[in-house]
Amino acid sequence: MPEPLPAPPPDFARPTSLPEALRLLDRGSWRLLAGGTDLYPGAGAQLQGAVLDLTGVDGLAGITMDGDLRIGAATSWATIATSSLPPALHTLQAAARVVGGRQVQVAGTIGGNLCNASPAADGVPPLLVLDAEVELVSLSGTRRLRLADFLLGPRRTALQPGELLVAVVIPEQALQGCSAFVKLGARSHLVISIAMVAARLVVDQDRITGAAVAVGSCSAVAQRLPAVEAALIGAPVPSAAERVLGADVGAALSPIDDVRATAAYRHAAAVELVRRAVVEALA
Ligand SMILES: Cc1cc2nc3c(=O)[nH]c(=O)nc-3n(C[C@H](O)[C@H](O)[C@H](O)COP(=O)(O)OP(=O)(O)OC[C@H]3O[C@@H](n4cnc5c(N)ncnc54)[C@H](O)[C@@H]3O)c2cc1C
């Protein structure tokens, strides 16, 4: 009697708990699936390799606040858009409402947006102005990274084999202030950004005491604008727009020419979008 052949490795699994997902991830080579709105279009005609479907993992979706604000990696854009959140997060909620159309917002997740690491990911600039950190878990333990250190370049992150992104954490001190998000595309909806800007400002007695501004789609990874932030801090609210126009908006940016826009257009657009985002946040 010949030995029975070993069972082939599964090409699909849908774990229901985080420990089960981590055990599976540790044992095989998987493509992680959340909403699939980046994974499937990016795969072309056929998705190759084994798929680990995260949609059944208990506790991976949802928003909780206990000092810090924690957004589960599998939280959809629709949930973020419709949750009751402090004004500092209005920038993220405004972005959530313009990620694709309604179907994409229902299926697509914040974790997928970050792990896909597109320079045009609308979730990134709002999370940069919120000083967000990502929580990464593997069988070896948990680690936290600043979002700016997690995103290494187009389609490149600091995620290690065996690791899952489980949550985005916004520290309590970044939950202050008012915020806005402004996006420019070739049309008003269902469009990849030519440039987008997030701004979060803290105002005390009619003066700006805290400023965080970030631009996406104008560099390999979205960037905070330290020169603009420095120009805004201490400014009386009515002079904020003037301060933006006097600052070197392009200092941290390196836009490229591509099918959506030229570098020169992106640069000019970024200046105007920063002005609009600051004015909108203050309004
Ligand atoms: C028609 C259309 C329009 C779109 N418009 C926009 C837009 O306007 N703005 C925008 O920013 N994006 C847009 N997108 C892209 C996409 O919808 C978003 O980036 C979305 O947030 C991706 O989330 P997802 O759950 O679908 O990710 P998936 O496609 O499931 O996954 C994306 C990547 O992340 C990995 N991944 C997912 N979850 C985890 C996790 N927890 N841990 C580790 N790795 C993980 C996957 O393996 C994959 O590599 C659009 C997509 C489509 C199809």
The ligand as a MOL file (V3000), in Angstrom:
LIG
                    3D

  0  0  0     0  0            999 V3000
M  V30 BEGIN CTAB
M  V30 COUNTS 53 58 0 0 0
M  V30 BEGIN ATOM
M  V30 1 C -13.3130 51.7520 -7.2410 0
M  V30 2 C -12.2920 52.0220 -6.1820 0
M  V30 3 C -12.0970 53.3240 -5.7550 0
M  V30 4 C -11.1560 53.6020 -4.7580 0
M  V30 5 N -10.9970 54.9160 -4.3530 0
M  V30 6 C -10.0990 55.1990 -3.3890 0
M  V30 7 C -9.9410 56.5610 -2.9590 0
M  V30 8 O -10.6160 57.4730 -3.4090 0
M  V30 9 N -9.0190 56.7950 -1.9900 0
M  V30 10 C -8.2480 55.7980 -1.4430 0
M  V30 11 O -7.4310 56.0800 -0.5570 0
M  V30 12 N -8.3830 54.5140 -1.8420 0
M  V30 13 C -9.2860 54.1920 -2.7910 0
M  V30 14 N -9.4320 52.8990 -3.2080 0
M  V30 15 C -8.5650 51.8670 -2.6270 0
M  V30 16 C -9.1810 51.0720 -1.4540 0
M  V30 17 O -10.5730 51.0730 -1.4820 0
M  V30 18 C -8.7280 51.5650 -0.0770 0
M  V30 19 O -7.3190 51.6850 -0.0110 0
M  V30 20 C -9.2160 50.6470 1.0430 0
M  V30 21 O -9.0930 51.2980 2.2790 0
M  V30 22 C -8.4660 49.3240 1.0890 0
M  V30 23 O -8.9890 48.5430 2.1630 0
M  V30 24 P -9.3720 47.0060 1.9880 0
M  V30 25 O -9.8900 46.5540 3.2970 0
M  V30 26 O -10.2650 46.8030 0.8220 0
M  V30 27 O -7.9320 46.3900 1.7040 0
M  V30 28 P -7.5640 45.0080 0.9750 0
M  V30 29 O -7.6980 45.1590 -0.4960 0
M  V30 30 O -8.2610 43.8730 1.6250 0
M  V30 31 O -6.0230 44.9300 1.3850 0
M  V30 32 C -5.0900 45.8830 0.9100 0
M  V30 33 C -3.6740 45.4310 1.3160 0
M  V30 34 O -3.5090 45.4810 2.7210 0
M  V30 35 C -3.2160 44.1770 3.2650 0
M  V30 36 N -3.9530 44.1180 4.5300 0
M  V30 37 C -5.2750 44.3940 4.7160 0
M  V30 38 N -5.5720 44.3400 6.0260 0
M  V30 39 C -4.4210 44.0370 6.6840 0
M  V30 40 C -4.0890 43.8640 8.0660 0
M  V30 41 N -4.9930 44.0160 9.0400 0
M  V30 42 N -2.8190 43.5590 8.3900 0
M  V30 43 C -1.8760 43.4250 7.4180 0
M  V30 44 N -2.1190 43.5800 6.1040 0
M  V30 45 C -3.3900 43.8920 5.7350 0
M  V30 46 C -3.6830 43.2010 2.2010 0
M  V30 47 O -2.9620 42.0050 2.2510 0
M  V30 48 C -3.3930 43.9860 0.9190 0
M  V30 49 O -2.0330 43.8850 0.5920 0
M  V30 50 C -10.3760 52.5620 -4.1980 0
M  V30 51 C -10.5850 51.2350 -4.6210 0
M  V30 52 C -11.5280 50.9740 -5.6070 0
M  V30 53 C -11.7310 49.5440 -6.0440 0
M  V30 END ATOM
M  V30 BEGIN BOND
M  V30 1 1 1 2
M  V30 2 1 2 3
M  V30 3 2 2 52
M  V30 4 2 3 4
M  V30 5 1 4 5
M  V30 6 1 4 50
M  V30 7 2 5 6
M  V30 8 1 6 7
M  V30 9 1 6 13
M  V30 10 2 7 8
M  V30 11 1 7 9
M  V30 12 1 9 10
M  V30 13 2 10 11
M  V30 14 1 10 12
M  V30 15 2 12 13
M  V30 16 1 13 14
M  V30 17 1 14 15
M  V30 18 1 14 50
M  V30 19 1 15 16
M  V30 20 1 16 17
M  V30 21 1 16 18
M  V30 22 1 18 19
M  V30 23 1 18 20
M  V30 24 1 20 21
M  V30 25 1 20 22
M  V30 26 1 22 23
M  V30 27 1 23 24
M  V30 28 2 24 25
M  V30 29 1 24 26
M  V30 30 1 24 27
M  V30 31 1 27 28
M  V30 32 2 28 29
M  V30 33 1 28 30
M  V30 34 1 28 31
M  V30 35 1 31 32
M  V30 36 1 32 33
M  V30 37 1 33 34
M  V30 38 1 33 48
M  V30 39 1 34 35
M  V30 40 1 35 36
M  V30 41 1 35 46
M  V30 42 1 36 37
M  V30 43 1 36 45
M  V30 44 2 37 38
M  V30 45 1 38 39
M  V30 46 1 39 40
M  V30 47 2 39 45
M  V30 48 1 40 41
M  V30 49 2 40 42
M  V30 50 1 42 43
M  V30 51 2 43 44
M  V30 52 1 44 45
M  V30 53 1 46 47
M  V30 54 1 46 48
M  V30 55 1 48 49
M  V30 56 2 50 51
M  V30 57 1 51 52
M  V30 58 1 52 53
M  V30 END BOND
M  V30 END CTAB
M  END
